[in-house]
Amino acid sequence: MTSVAIVTGASSGIGAATARRLAAEGFHVLAAARRTDRLAGLVAEIEAAGGTATSVPCDVTSDESVAGLAEAAAAAPGPVTLLVNNAGGARGLDPVESGSVADWQWMYDVNVLGTLRVTKALLPALAQSGAGTIVVVSSTAGFTVYEGGGGYTAAKHAQTALTGTLRLELCGRPIRVIEIDPGMVRTEEFGLNRFGGDAGKADATYAGVAEPLVAEDVADCIAWCATRPPHVNVDRLVVRPLAQAAQHKVHRVGP
């Protein structure tokens, strides 16, 4: 039977690119996100390319919505062997001194508790498959802090801690746990969401960087890790553009 992959946050960016790539690898993809109109377009695109996918409306901050995702997984046309916890994001670049509690709460709920909700709901299906894989898309912010990034780095540090703990707790069971930590990735929405729709601020992040990563680069990493033989566990894969040596060290050209 066709293996089923579930991708959260699949309506854009890394999630959409991952859904396309996994469908090309032969998975039936359950593409989960809040924006069902975008999911419909993604599924149509995947099917036009010869793959198979199903759209599933899902808000990872809602227990009820995540329960619906688990129901969709149970009705999928094959065993659920792969879960990609991709839903997440950043809001604001304020110092701790003036940090928005609402923004911090949102980042924690989506990045950390969203991963917890979805993972709990899908673990039984992944275990039942006999060869399950959980991929958590975190960030280099999960191990490096920077000014203005307190809320996001705190959430990503917590997500990384969750992932490492889960790997320890699942040792001996047929489920791999993989963490992907991208550095600078230019997608159509991440910066806009972070800066409340301010395109100027979003573009400034990448100013002078000739080739930041794009969503397809991260999707390629996810697909490679997920398609290794079942006994091979890539604990953590850190991926940055060549121009970014570290969080604070980025080569830029131009004025």
Salt bridges, closest charged atoms under 4 A:
GLU25 OE2 - ARG21 NE 3.04
GLU45 OE2 - ARG20 NE 2.90
ASP63 OD1 - ARG117 NE 2.85
ASP109 OD1 - ARG117 NH1 2.90
GLU179 OE2 - ARG236 NH2 3.26
ASP181 OD2 - ARG236 NE 2.86
GLU189 OE1 - ARG35 NH2 2.75
GLU189 OE2 - ARG38 NH2 3.30
ASP203 OD1 - ARG186 NH2 2.94
ASP220 OD1 - ARG21 NH1 2.66
ASP235 OD1 - ARG167 NE 3.54
